[in-house]
């Protein structure tokens, strides 16, 4: 954990937690042909706020300028 930043006050206040990954273990099944993590194979979810969540199954690619 690098830093915790309080965001807001009251019952819907939150904390932004900033961390650093120092090691991770990855199974080969989530890697693509180039040895990179393929997000389509992870089946992750994301917290959107309140009671809302989303799945990362509707991905698209946009090349950087």
mmJSON file of the N, C-alpha and C atoms, coordinates in Angstrom:
{"data_MODEL":{"atom_site":{
"group_PDB":["ATOM","ATOM","ATOM","ATOM","ATOM","ATOM","ATOM","ATOM","ATOM","ATOM","ATOM","ATOM","ATOM","ATOM","ATOM","ATOM","ATOM","ATOM","ATOM","ATOM","ATOM","ATOM","ATOM","ATOM","ATOM","ATOM","ATOM","ATOM","ATOM","ATOM","ATOM","ATOM","ATOM","ATOM","ATOM","ATOM","ATOM","ATOM","ATOM","ATOM","ATOM","ATOM","ATOM","ATOM","ATOM","ATOM","ATOM","ATOM","ATOM","ATOM","ATOM","ATOM","ATOM","ATOM","ATOM","ATOM","ATOM","ATOM","ATOM","ATOM","ATOM","ATOM","ATOM","ATOM","ATOM","ATOM","ATOM","ATOM","ATOM","ATOM","ATOM","ATOM","ATOM","ATOM","ATOM","ATOM","ATOM","ATOM","ATOM","ATOM","ATOM","ATOM","ATOM","ATOM","ATOM","ATOM","ATOM","ATOM","ATOM","ATOM","ATOM","ATOM","ATOM","ATOM","ATOM","ATOM","ATOM","ATOM","ATOM","ATOM","ATOM","ATOM","ATOM","ATOM","ATOM","ATOM","ATOM","ATOM","ATOM","ATOM","ATOM","ATOM","ATOM","ATOM","ATOM","ATOM","ATOM","ATOM","ATOM","ATOM","ATOM","ATOM","ATOM","ATOM","ATOM","ATOM","ATOM","ATOM","ATOM","ATOM","ATOM","ATOM","ATOM","ATOM","ATOM","ATOM","ATOM","ATOM","ATOM","ATOM","ATOM","ATOM","ATOM","ATOM","ATOM","ATOM","ATOM","ATOM","ATOM","ATOM","ATOM","ATOM","ATOM","ATOM","ATOM","ATOM","ATOM","ATOM","ATOM","ATOM","ATOM","ATOM","ATOM","ATOM","ATOM","ATOM","ATOM","ATOM","ATOM","ATOM","ATOM","ATOM","ATOM","ATOM","ATOM","ATOM","ATOM","ATOM","ATOM","ATOM","ATOM","ATOM","ATOM","ATOM","ATOM","ATOM","ATOM","ATOM","ATOM","ATOM","ATOM","ATOM","ATOM","ATOM","ATOM"],
"id":[1,2,3,4,5,6,7,8,9,10,11,12,13,14,15,16,17,18,19,20,21,22,23,24,25,26,27,28,29,30,31,32,33,34,35,36,37,38,39,40,41,42,43,44,45,46,47,48,49,50,51,52,53,54,55,56,57,58,59,60,61,62,63,64,65,66,67,68,69,70,71,72,73,74,75,76,77,78,79,80,81,82,83,84,85,86,87,88,89,90,91,92,93,94,95,96,97,98,99,100,101,102,103,104,105,106,107,108,109,110,111,112,113,114,115,116,117,118,119,120,121,122,123,124,125,126,127,128,129,130,131,132,133,134,135,136,137,138,139,140,141,142,143,144,145,146,147,148,149,150,151,152,153,154,155,156,157,158,159,160,161,162,163,164,165,166,167,168,169,170,171,172,173,174,175,176,177,178,179,180,181,182,183,184,185,186,187,188,189,190,191,192,193,194,195],
"type_symbol":["N","C","C","N","C","C","N","C","C","N","C","C","N","C","C","N","C","C","N","C","C","N","C","C","N","C","C","N","C","C","N","C","C","N","C","C","N","C","C","N","C","C","N","C","C","N","C","C","N","C","C","N","C","C","N","C","C","N","C","C","N","C","C","N","C","C","N","C","C","N","C","C","N","C","C","N","C","C","N","C","C","N","C","C","N","C","C","N","C","C","N","C","C","N","C","C","N","C","C","N","C","C","N","C","C","N","C","C","N","C","C","N","C","C","N","C","C","N","C","C","N","C","C","N","C","C","N","C","C","N","C","C","N","C","C","N","C","C","N","C","C","N","C","C","N","C","C","N","C","C","N","C","C","N","C","C","N","C","C","N","C","C","N","C","C","N","C","C","N","C","C","N","C","C","N","C","C","N","C","C","N","C","C","N","C","C","N","C","C","N","C","C","N","C","C"],
"label_atom_id":["N","CA","C","N","CA","C","N","CA","C","N","CA","C","N","CA","C","N","CA","C","N","CA","C","N","CA","C","N","CA","C","N","CA","C","N","CA","C","N","CA","C","N","CA","C","N","CA","C","N","CA","C","N","CA","C","N","CA","C","N","CA","C","N","CA","C","N","CA","C","N","CA","C","N","CA","C","N","CA","C","N","CA","C","N","CA","C","N","CA","C","N","CA","C","N","CA","C","N","CA","C","N","CA","C","N","CA","C","N","CA","C","N","CA","C","N","CA","C","N","CA","C","N","CA","C","N","CA","C","N","CA","C","N","CA","C","N","CA","C","N","CA","C","N","CA","C","N","CA","C","N","CA","C","N","CA","C","N","CA","C","N","CA","C","N","CA","C","N","CA","C","N","CA","C","N","CA","C","N","CA","C","N","CA","C","N","CA","C","N","CA","C","N","CA","C","N","CA","C","N","CA","C","N","CA","C","N","CA","C","N","CA","C","N","CA","C","N","CA","C","N","CA","C","N","CA","C"],
"label_alt_id":[null,null,null,null,null,null,null,null,null,null,null,null,null,null,null,null,null,null,null,null,null,null,null,null,null,null,null,null,null,null,null,null,null,null,null,null,null,null,null,null,null,null,null,null,null,null,null,null,null,null,null,null,null,null,null,null,null,null,null,null,null,null,null,null,null,null,null,null,null,null,null,null,null,null,null,null,null,null,null,null,null,null,null,null,null,null,null,null,null,null,null,null,null,null,null,null,null,null,null,null,null,null,null,null,null,null,null,null,null,null,null,null,null,null,null,null,null,null,null,null,null,null,null,null,null,null,null,null,null,null,null,null,null,null,null,null,null,null,null,null,null,null,null,null,null,null,null,null,null,null,null,null,null,null,null,null,null,null,null,null,null,null,null,null,null,null,null,null,null,null,null,null,null,null,null,null,null,null,null,null,null,null,null,null,null,null,null,null,null,null,null,null,null,null,null],
"label_comp_id":["UNK","UNK","UNK","UNK","UNK","UNK","UNK","UNK","UNK","UNK","UNK","UNK","UNK","UNK","UNK","UNK","UNK","UNK","UNK","UNK","UNK","UNK","UNK","UNK","UNK","UNK","UNK","UNK","UNK","UNK","UNK","UNK","UNK","UNK","UNK","UNK","UNK","UNK","UNK","UNK","UNK","UNK","UNK","UNK","UNK","UNK","UNK","UNK","UNK","UNK","UNK","UNK","UNK","UNK","UNK","UNK","UNK","UNK","UNK","UNK","UNK","UNK","UNK","UNK","UNK","UNK","UNK","UNK","UNK","UNK","UNK","UNK","UNK","UNK","UNK","UNK","UNK","UNK","UNK","UNK","UNK","UNK","UNK","UNK","UNK","UNK","UNK","UNK","UNK","UNK","UNK","UNK","UNK","UNK","UNK","UNK","UNK","UNK","UNK","UNK","UNK","UNK","UNK","UNK","UNK","UNK","UNK","UNK","UNK","UNK","UNK","UNK","UNK","UNK","UNK","UNK","UNK","UNK","UNK","UNK","UNK","UNK","UNK","UNK","UNK","UNK","UNK","UNK","UNK","UNK","UNK","UNK","UNK","UNK","UNK","UNK","UNK","UNK","UNK","UNK","UNK","UNK","UNK","UNK","UNK","UNK","UNK","UNK","UNK","UNK","UNK","UNK","UNK","UNK","UNK","UNK","UNK","UNK","UNK","UNK","UNK","UNK","UNK","UNK","UNK","UNK","UNK","UNK","UNK","UNK","UNK","UNK","UNK","UNK","UNK","UNK","UNK","UNK","UNK","UNK","UNK","UNK","UNK","UNK","UNK","UNK","UNK","UNK","UNK","UNK","UNK","UNK","UNK","UNK","UNK"],
"label_asym_id":["A","A","A","A","A","A","A","A","A","A","A","A","A","A","A","A","A","A","A","A","A","A","A","A","A","A","A","A","A","A","A","A","A","A","A","A","A","A","A","A","A","A","A","A","A","A","A","A","A","A","A","A","A","A","A","A","A","A","A","A","A","A","A","A","A","A","A","A","A","A","A","A","A","A","A","A","A","A","A","A","A","A","A","A","A","A","A","A","A","A","A","A","A","A","A","A","A","A","A","A","A","A","A","A","A","A","A","A","A","A","A","A","A","A","A","A","A","A","A","A","A","A","A","A","A","A","A","A","A","A","A","A","A","A","A","A","A","A","A","A","A","A","A","A","A","A","A","A","A","A","A","A","A","A","A","A","A","A","A","A","A","A","A","A","A","A","A","A","A","A","A","A","A","A","A","A","A","A","A","A","A","A","A","A","A","A","A","A","A","A","A","A","A","A","A"],
"label_entity_id":["1","1","1","1","1","1","1","1","1","1","1","1","1","1","1","1","1","1","1","1","1","1","1","1","1","1","1","1","1","1","1","1","1","1","1","1","1","1","1","1","1","1","1","1","1","1","1","1","1","1","1","1","1","1","1","1","1","1","1","1","1","1","1","1","1","1","1","1","1","1","1","1","1","1","1","1","1","1","1","1","1","1","1","1","1","1","1","1","1","1","1","1","1","1","1","1","1","1","1","1","1","1","1","1","1","1","1","1","1","1","1","1","1","1","1","1","1","1","1","1","1","1","1","1","1","1","1","1","1","1","1","1","1","1","1","1","1","1","1","1","1","1","1","1","1","1","1","1","1","1","1","1","1","1","1","1","1","1","1","1","1","1","1","1","1","1","1","1","1","1","1","1","1","1","1","1","1","1","1","1","1","1","1","1","1","1","1","1","1","1","1","1","1","1","1"],
"label_seq_id":[1,1,1,2,2,2,3,3,3,4,4,4,5,5,5,6,6,6,7,7,7,8,8,8,9,9,9,10,10,10,11,11,11,12,12,12,13,13,13,14,14,14,15,15,15,16,16,16,17,17,17,18,18,18,19,19,19,20,20,20,21,21,21,22,22,22,23,23,23,24,24,24,25,25,25,26,26,26,27,27,27,28,28,28,29,29,29,30,30,30,31,31,31,32,32,32,33,33,33,34,34,34,35,35,35,36,36,36,37,37,37,38,38,38,39,39,39,40,40,40,41,41,41,42,42,42,43,43,43,44,44,44,45,45,45,46,46,46,47,47,47,48,48,48,49,49,49,50,50,50,51,51,51,52,52,52,53,53,53,54,54,54,55,55,55,56,56,56,57,57,57,58,58,58,59,59,59,60,60,60,61,61,61,62,62,62,63,63,63,64,64,64,65,65,65],
"pdbx_PDB_ins_code":[null,null,null,null,null,null,null,null,null,null,null,null,null,null,null,null,null,null,null,null,null,null,null,null,null,null,null,null,null,null,null,null,null,null,null,null,null,null,null,null,null,null,null,null,null,null,null,null,null,null,null,null,null,null,null,null,null,null,null,null,null,null,null,null,null,null,null,null,null,null,null,null,null,null,null,null,null,null,null,null,null,null,null,null,null,null,null,null,null,null,null,null,null,null,null,null,null,null,null,null,null,null,null,null,null,null,null,null,null,null,null,null,null,null,null,null,null,null,null,null,null,null,null,null,null,null,null,null,null,null,null,null,null,null,null,null,null,null,null,null,null,null,null,null,null,null,null,null,null,null,null,null,null,null,null,null,null,null,null,null,null,null,null,null,null,null,null,null,null,null,null,null,null,null,null,null,null,null,null,null,null,null,null,null,null,null,null,null,null,null,null,null,null,null,null],
"Cartn_x":[0.835,0.0,0.89,0.671,1.459,0.784,-0.536,-1.222,-2.722,-3.386,-4.843,-5.326,-6.218,-6.737,-8.226,-8.637,-10.057,-10.793,-11.974,-12.786,-14.183,-14.514,-15.854,-16.012,-17.239,-17.587,-18.984,-19.324,-20.659,-20.775,-22.032,-22.257,-21.808,-21.609,-21.153,-19.693,-18.976,-17.552,-16.794,-15.627,-14.824,-13.355,-12.531,-11.084,-10.532,-9.627,-8.891,-7.59,-7.403,-6.218,-5.271,-4.065,-3.051,-2.007,-1.763,-0.816,0.221,1.143,2.192,2.236,2.166,2.278,3.759,4.16,5.567,5.802,4.72,4.844,3.451,3.345,2.073,2.315,1.375,1.419,0.283,0.591,-0.406,-0.41,-1.603,-1.712,-1.602,-0.999,-0.773,-2.062,-3.188,-4.454,-4.947,-4.468,-4.925,-3.958,-2.928,-1.952,-2.296,-1.918,-2.112,-0.887,-0.837,0.273,1.606,1.569,2.798,3.202,2.519,2.849,2.28,1.364,0.725,-0.631,-1.088,-2.393,-3.475,-4.372,-5.511,-6.717,-7.178,-8.269,-9.565,-9.752,-10.955,-10.968,-9.812,-9.729,-9.822,-9.76,-9.77,-11.166,-12.185,-13.564,-13.67,-13.136,-13.122,-14.424,-14.628,-15.747,-15.183,-15.966,-15.532,-16.646,-16.273,-17.23,-17.475,-18.725,-19.068,-19.521,-19.872,-20.366,-21.745,-22.051,-23.34,-23.469,-24.599,-24.826,-24.515,-23.845,-23.615,-22.231,-22.231,-21.021,-21.113,-19.997,-20.039,-19.038,-19.26,-18.326,-17.463,-16.259,-15.359,-15.393,-16.595,-16.714,-16.966,-17.288,-17.55,-16.364,-15.259,-14.029,-13.892,-13.2,-12.831,-11.436,-10.777,-9.414,-9.383,-8.557,-8.361,-6.882,-6.267,-4.83,-4.525,-3.403,-2.954,-2.434,-2.648,-2.136,-0.624],
"Cartn_y":[-1.163,0.0,1.239,2.102,3.334,4.511,4.622,5.814,5.545,6.157,6.126,7.572,7.855,9.21,9.207,9.889,9.968,10.764,10.296,10.962,11.194,12.422,12.753,12.553,12.874,12.72,12.125,11.68,11.15,9.689,9.191,7.752,7.206,8.078,7.561,7.917,8.307,8.605,7.329,7.496,6.344,6.67,5.702,5.878,5.375,6.134,5.692,5.097,3.8,3.11,2.891,3.408,3.261,2.276,1.249,0.222,-0.053,-0.903,-1.318,-2.836,-3.407,-4.857,-5.215,-6.074,-6.461,-7.885,-8.692,-10.037,-10.547,-11.335,-11.978,-13.317,-14.206,-15.528,-15.613,-16.068,-16.105,-17.494,-18.049,-19.345,-19.139,-20.086,-19.976,-19.802,-20.283,-20.236,-18.817,-17.812,-16.441,-15.63,-16.268,-15.573,-15.725,-14.708,-14.802,-15.442,-15.439,-16.072,-15.362,-14.129,-13.359,-13.339,-14.127,-14.183,-13.042,-12.275,-11.17,-11.62,-10.974,-11.306,-10.903,-11.831,-11.571,-11.255,-10.002,-9.635,-10.388,-10.889,-11.664,-13.0,-13.5,-14.795,-14.679,-13.471,-13.286,-13.343,-12.964,-12.918,-12.047,-10.834,-9.932,-9.142,-8.548,-7.641,-6.324,-5.256,-3.946,-3.305,-2.608,-1.881,-0.531,-0.21,1.037,2.12,1.756,2.713,2.297,2.62,2.207,0.697,0.216,-1.225,-1.733,-0.93,-1.293,-1.892,-2.961,-3.666,-3.91,-4.263,-4.635,-5.764,-6.473,-7.522,-6.959,-7.452,-6.965,-7.881,-8.261,-9.16,-8.405,-7.12,-6.329,-5.393,-5.962,-5.198,-4.688,-3.568,-3.087,-2.508,-2.433,-1.948,-0.606,0.316,1.597,1.902,2.014,2.269,3.672,3.786,5.091,5.925,7.25,8.123,8.174],
"Cartn_z":[0.0,0.0,0.0,-0.974,-1.079,-0.402,-0.636,-0.152,-0.06,0.919,1.023,0.975,0.03,-0.14,0.18,1.254,1.568,0.484,0.11,-0.918,-0.361,-0.064,0.413,1.899,2.352,3.765,3.857,5.041,5.258,4.887,4.783,4.593,3.228,2.234,0.928,0.659,1.696,1.544,1.198,0.641,0.231,0.414,0.134,0.139,-1.183,-1.755,-2.932,-2.423,-2.641,-2.151,-3.324,-3.206,-4.248,-3.744,-4.523,-4.117,-5.193,-4.873,-5.805,-5.819,-7.005,-7.147,-7.134,-6.208,-6.123,-6.632,-6.722,-7.265,-7.589,-8.637,-8.926,-9.597,-9.415,-10.008,-11.018,-12.219,-13.292,-13.913,-14.075,-14.733,-16.243,-16.93,-18.37,-19.166,-18.641,-19.374,-19.628,-18.886,-19.114,-19.969,-20.487,-21.329,-22.804,-23.593,-25.034,-25.678,-26.998,-27.725,-27.525,-27.004,-26.783,-25.302,-24.46,-23.044,-22.227,-22.809,-22.094,-21.56,-20.48,-19.926,-20.915,-21.212,-22.091,-21.211,-21.169,-20.261,-20.539,-21.749,-22.072,-21.341,-20.962,-20.285,-18.763,-18.229,-16.774,-16.174,-16.915,-16.43,-15.176,-15.244,-14.105,-13.996,-12.833,-12.608,-12.083,-12.215,-11.756,-10.931,-9.884,-9.053,-9.69,-9.951,-10.616,-9.645,-8.447,-7.463,-6.998,-5.762,-5.217,-5.258,-5.757,-5.89,-7.292,-8.111,-9.508,-9.738,-10.522,-10.927,-12.426,-13.059,-14.476,-14.715,-15.806,-16.242,-17.359,-17.457,-18.502,-19.716,-20.124,-21.276,-22.573,-22.509,-23.703,-23.947,-24.378,-24.548,-25.983,-26.135,-27.464,-27.368,-28.497,-28.552,-29.243,-28.748,-29.405,-29.337,-30.499,-30.559,-30.049,-29.381,-28.887,-30.057,-29.97,-31.067,-31.077],
"occupancy":[1.0,1.0,1.0,1.0,1.0,1.0,1.0,1.0,1.0,1.0,1.0,1.0,1.0,1.0,1.0,1.0,1.0,1.0,1.0,1.0,1.0,1.0,1.0,1.0,1.0,1.0,1.0,1.0,1.0,1.0,1.0,1.0,1.0,1.0,1.0,1.0,1.0,1.0,1.0,1.0,1.0,1.0,1.0,1.0,1.0,1.0,1.0,1.0,1.0,1.0,1.0,1.0,1.0,1.0,1.0,1.0,1.0,1.0,1.0,1.0,1.0,1.0,1.0,1.0,1.0,1.0,1.0,1.0,1.0,1.0,1.0,1.0,1.0,1.0,1.0,1.0,1.0,1.0,1.0,1.0,1.0,1.0,1.0,1.0,1.0,1.0,1.0,1.0,1.0,1.0,1.0,1.0,1.0,1.0,1.0,1.0,1.0,1.0,1.0,1.0,1.0,1.0,1.0,1.0,1.0,1.0,1.0,1.0,1.0,1.0,1.0,1.0,1.0,1.0,1.0,1.0,1.0,1.0,1.0,1.0,1.0,1.0,1.0,1.0,1.0,1.0,1.0,1.0,1.0,1.0,1.0,1.0,1.0,1.0,1.0,1.0,1.0,1.0,1.0,1.0,1.0,1.0,1.0,1.0,1.0,1.0,1.0,1.0,1.0,1.0,1.0,1.0,1.0,1.0,1.0,1.0,1.0,1.0,1.0,1.0,1.0,1.0,1.0,1.0,1.0,1.0,1.0,1.0,1.0,1.0,1.0,1.0,1.0,1.0,1.0,1.0,1.0,1.0,1.0,1.0,1.0,1.0,1.0,1.0,1.0,1.0,1.0,1.0,1.0,1.0,1.0,1.0,1.0,1.0,1.0],
"B_iso_or_equiv":[0.0,0.0,0.0,0.0,0.0,0.0,0.0,0.0,0.0,0.0,0.0,0.0,0.0,0.0,0.0,0.0,0.0,0.0,0.0,0.0,0.0,0.0,0.0,0.0,0.0,0.0,0.0,0.0,0.0,0.0,0.0,0.0,0.0,0.0,0.0,0.0,0.0,0.0,0.0,0.0,0.0,0.0,0.0,0.0,0.0,0.0,0.0,0.0,0.0,0.0,0.0,0.0,0.0,0.0,0.0,0.0,0.0,0.0,0.0,0.0,0.0,0.0,0.0,0.0,0.0,0.0,0.0,0.0,0.0,0.0,0.0,0.0,0.0,0.0,0.0,0.0,0.0,0.0,0.0,0.0,0.0,0.0,0.0,0.0,0.0,0.0,0.0,0.0,0.0,0.0,0.0,0.0,0.0,0.0,0.0,0.0,0.0,0.0,0.0,0.0,0.0,0.0,0.0,0.0,0.0,0.0,0.0,0.0,0.0,0.0,0.0,0.0,0.0,0.0,0.0,0.0,0.0,0.0,0.0,0.0,0.0,0.0,0.0,0.0,0.0,0.0,0.0,0.0,0.0,0.0,0.0,0.0,0.0,0.0,0.0,0.0,0.0,0.0,0.0,0.0,0.0,0.0,0.0,0.0,0.0,0.0,0.0,0.0,0.0,0.0,0.0,0.0,0.0,0.0,0.0,0.0,0.0,0.0,0.0,0.0,0.0,0.0,0.0,0.0,0.0,0.0,0.0,0.0,0.0,0.0,0.0,0.0,0.0,0.0,0.0,0.0,0.0,0.0,0.0,0.0,0.0,0.0,0.0,0.0,0.0,0.0,0.0,0.0,0.0,0.0,0.0,0.0,0.0,0.0,0.0],
"pdbx_formal_charge":[null,null,null,null,null,null,null,null,null,null,null,null,null,null,null,null,null,null,null,null,null,null,null,null,null,null,null,null,null,null,null,null,null,null,null,null,null,null,null,null,null,null,null,null,null,null,null,null,null,null,null,null,null,null,null,null,null,null,null,null,null,null,null,null,null,null,null,null,null,null,null,null,null,null,null,null,null,null,null,null,null,null,null,null,null,null,null,null,null,null,null,null,null,null,null,null,null,null,null,null,null,null,null,null,null,null,null,null,null,null,null,null,null,null,null,null,null,null,null,null,null,null,null,null,null,null,null,null,null,null,null,null,null,null,null,null,null,null,null,null,null,null,null,null,null,null,null,null,null,null,null,null,null,null,null,null,null,null,null,null,null,null,null,null,null,null,null,null,null,null,null,null,null,null,null,null,null,null,null,null,null,null,null,null,null,null,null,null,null,null,null,null,null,null,null],
"auth_seq_id":[1,1,1,2,2,2,3,3,3,4,4,4,5,5,5,6,6,6,7,7,7,8,8,8,9,9,9,10,10,10,11,11,11,12,12,12,13,13,13,14,14,14,15,15,15,16,16,16,17,17,17,18,18,18,19,19,19,20,20,20,21,21,21,22,22,22,23,23,23,24,24,24,25,25,25,26,26,26,27,27,27,28,28,28,29,29,29,30,30,30,31,31,31,32,32,32,33,33,33,34,34,34,35,35,35,36,36,36,37,37,37,38,38,38,39,39,39,40,40,40,41,41,41,42,42,42,43,43,43,44,44,44,45,45,45,46,46,46,47,47,47,48,48,48,49,49,49,50,50,50,51,51,51,52,52,52,53,53,53,54,54,54,55,55,55,56,56,56,57,57,57,58,58,58,59,59,59,60,60,60,61,61,61,62,62,62,63,63,63,64,64,64,65,65,65],
"auth_comp_id":["UNK","UNK","UNK","UNK","UNK","UNK","UNK","UNK","UNK","UNK","UNK","UNK","UNK","UNK","UNK","UNK","UNK","UNK","UNK","UNK","UNK","UNK","UNK","UNK","UNK","UNK","UNK","UNK","UNK","UNK","UNK","UNK","UNK","UNK","UNK","UNK","UNK","UNK","UNK","UNK","UNK","UNK","UNK","UNK","UNK","UNK","UNK","UNK","UNK","UNK","UNK","UNK","UNK","UNK","UNK","UNK","UNK","UNK","UNK","UNK","UNK","UNK","UNK","UNK","UNK","UNK","UNK","UNK","UNK","UNK","UNK","UNK","UNK","UNK","UNK","UNK","UNK","UNK","UNK","UNK","UNK","UNK","UNK","UNK","UNK","UNK","UNK","UNK","UNK","UNK","UNK","UNK","UNK","UNK","UNK","UNK","UNK","UNK","UNK","UNK","UNK","UNK","UNK","UNK","UNK","UNK","UNK","UNK","UNK","UNK","UNK","UNK","UNK","UNK","UNK","UNK","UNK","UNK","UNK","UNK","UNK","UNK","UNK","UNK","UNK","UNK","UNK","UNK","UNK","UNK","UNK","UNK","UNK","UNK","UNK","UNK","UNK","UNK","UNK","UNK","UNK","UNK","UNK","UNK","UNK","UNK","UNK","UNK","UNK","UNK","UNK","UNK","UNK","UNK","UNK","UNK","UNK","UNK","UNK","UNK","UNK","UNK","UNK","UNK","UNK","UNK","UNK","UNK","UNK","UNK","UNK","UNK","UNK","UNK","UNK","UNK","UNK","UNK","UNK","UNK","UNK","UNK","UNK","UNK","UNK","UNK","UNK","UNK","UNK","UNK","UNK","UNK","UNK","UNK","UNK"],
"auth_asym_id":["A","A","A","A","A","A","A","A","A","A","A","A","A","A","A","A","A","A","A","A","A","A","A","A","A","A","A","A","A","A","A","A","A","A","A","A","A","A","A","A","A","A","A","A","A","A","A","A","A","A","A","A","A","A","A","A","A","A","A","A","A","A","A","A","A","A","A","A","A","A","A","A","A","A","A","A","A","A","A","A","A","A","A","A","A","A","A","A","A","A","A","A","A","A","A","A","A","A","A","A","A","A","A","A","A","A","A","A","A","A","A","A","A","A","A","A","A","A","A","A","A","A","A","A","A","A","A","A","A","A","A","A","A","A","A","A","A","A","A","A","A","A","A","A","A","A","A","A","A","A","A","A","A","A","A","A","A","A","A","A","A","A","A","A","A","A","A","A","A","A","A","A","A","A","A","A","A","A","A","A","A","A","A","A","A","A","A","A","A","A","A","A","A","A","A"],
"auth_atom_id":["N","CA","C","N","CA","C","N","CA","C","N","CA","C","N","CA","C","N","CA","C","N","CA","C","N","CA","C","N","CA","C","N","CA","C","N","CA","C","N","CA","C","N","CA","C","N","CA","C","N","CA","C","N","CA","C","N","CA","C","N","CA","C","N","CA","C","N","CA","C","N","CA","C","N","CA","C","N","CA","C","N","CA","C","N","CA","C","N","CA","C","N","CA","C","N","CA","C","N","CA","C","N","CA","C","N","CA","C","N","CA","C","N","CA","C","N","CA","C","N","CA","C","N","CA","C","N","CA","C","N","CA","C","N","CA","C","N","CA","C","N","CA","C","N","CA","C","N","CA","C","N","CA","C","N","CA","C","N","CA","C","N","CA","C","N","CA","C","N","CA","C","N","CA","C","N","CA","C","N","CA","C","N","CA","C","N","CA","C","N","CA","C","N","CA","C","N","CA","C","N","CA","C","N","CA","C","N","CA","C","N","CA","C","N","CA","C","N","CA","C","N","CA","C","N","CA","C"],
"pdbx_PDB_model_num":[1,1,1,1,1,1,1,1,1,1,1,1,1,1,1,1,1,1,1,1,1,1,1,1,1,1,1,1,1,1,1,1,1,1,1,1,1,1,1,1,1,1,1,1,1,1,1,1,1,1,1,1,1,1,1,1,1,1,1,1,1,1,1,1,1,1,1,1,1,1,1,1,1,1,1,1,1,1,1,1,1,1,1,1,1,1,1,1,1,1,1,1,1,1,1,1,1,1,1,1,1,1,1,1,1,1,1,1,1,1,1,1,1,1,1,1,1,1,1,1,1,1,1,1,1,1,1,1,1,1,1,1,1,1,1,1,1,1,1,1,1,1,1,1,1,1,1,1,1,1,1,1,1,1,1,1,1,1,1,1,1,1,1,1,1,1,1,1,1,1,1,1,1,1,1,1,1,1,1,1,1,1,1,1,1,1,1,1,1,1,1,1,1,1,1]
}}}
